Amino acid sequence: MRIYMDEIINAVCLHMADRKRVAPTDVEVQLAWDEEYGYTAEVWVQGRSQYLVEANLLEAIEQYVFRQYGNRVFRSQITLGLDEEIWADIQI
C-alpha cells in the first residue's frame, strides 16, 4: 500500500490535532527532505511553529493507517520515499 503526500499531511494534521487538542483544520503542515535531517515536517498550530523528525512522521502514519484503513502497522513496515513528492510504502 502506498500513500502520497496529501495523505501524509492529513496524517500529521490529525496526529497533531489530537496532541494539541485542536481541530485538524487548525493545523498546517509542510513536509520536507534534507540530506542532513532526512524527512521532516514543519507544523503550525495556533501561530506556533514546531519541527517534526522522521520518527514523528512514522508515528502519525501508523495512527492514520489504523484509523482510516483499520490496519495495525509498525514503523518497521513503513518506508518513506521521494520522487516528485514524498510518499510512504506500507507493508500490510
N, C-alpha and C positions, 0 to 999 in steps of 0.2 A: 504494500500500500504506500502510496506517495501523497503527501500533502504539500501544497505550494505556499508561497509567501503570504497570500491573503489569509489562509487558514492558520498559519503560524502566528501572524499578527493577531488574529481572533483569539488564539490560544493564550497569548501573552496578555491580551486585554482582559479576558475572563479571569485568568490567574491573578493578575494584579488587582482587579476589581474585588475579588474575594479577599485578598490580603489587606487591602486598604479600606475595605467596606464602603466602596463607592459603586456607582453604576458603570458597567463596561463602556458606555458611551463617554464617560468622563476620563477615559484612559487613551492616550496617544502613544503610538509605538513606531520607532524607526529601527529597522534591522540593518545590521552592517557586518562586514567581514574585514578583518585586518590581519596582516601577517604576524604581527606581534601578539594580538589578543585573541585571534580566532573569531568565532561567531559571537556577536554581542547585540544588545538592543539598548537604545536609549528610550526611556519611558517617562512620560509626563503625566502626573496625577495632581490635580488641583494646583497647577502652577509650579510644582516642584519636579525637578529632573532627577532621574536615577538611572544608573547603568546596570544592566544585567549581563552576566557572563554566560558561557555556553551551558553550564550545569543548570542555571535558572531556566534557560530556554527549553532544555530537555525535560525538566520538571513540568513546565507549563504544557508541553506537548503530550507528556504522559497523561496528565489530568484531562486534557482536551479529548484525546482518543478514547479514554474511558467514558467520559460524559457524552460525547457525540456519537460514538460508534459502538460503545459497550464492550470494548476490547481492553483487557488489562495488559499493558506493556511495561517494560522496564527500560531504563536508559541504555542498557547494552543492546537493545533491539532497535534503537533509533540512530540513524546516520544522517547528519546534516551535509548538504552539498550545495554547490554554487555553480550555476551556468550563467544565464542572463538574470536569474533571480535565485533567491535562496529557497531550497526545498528540503524536505525531510522524508527519507525512506524508513518505513516502519515494518519490521518483520512481525508478522502475526502468525 
